[in-house]
Amino acid sequence: MAVAIGQEAPGFSLFDSDKNNVNLSDFKGKNVLVLFFPLAFTGVCTKELCSIRDNISVYNNTNAQVLGISVDSLFVLDKFKKEQNLNFPLLSDFNKTAATAFDVLYETFPAFEMQGVSKRAAFVIDKKGVLQYAETCATPGNLPDFEAIQKALNSLG
């Protein structure tokens, strides 16, 4: 079932690349940008996350915590984060619970017939845990609309 703007965002509890258990509820009182991305070390995913890295002040200025989520293991995400010098948490959704809850899981990923890969998607969640922006990219080669995301975050104050 797709998530809808105005409803409470689905909760999740995932391990980050530093082996910490991270819950969405940990960020109550702060805006959150959740970015689902298909796979670490791929061209478009690297471009997307490095763009966030290079513009992290834009998100920090809107009191937003950025969280990157993929189905990769936390060990793969640790290597990816270190190699790309990413300055925000990467969370492992290895069991696909978050991608399922947000309805962003490919039945079959368009490349290589892999099953259980998350779609590229962006969600802005406000300080109360309510979904204020949702975008699922049509193909894994598309990037989220960063201008629309920033506009949504700016509107939250």
Secondary structure by P-SEA (a helix, b strand, c coil): cccccccccccccccccccccccccccccbbbbbbbbcccccaaaaaaaaaaaaaaaaaaaacbbbbbbccccaaaaaaaaaaacccbbbbbcccaaaaaaaccccccccccccccccccbbbbbcccccccbbbbbcccccccaaaaaaaaaaaac
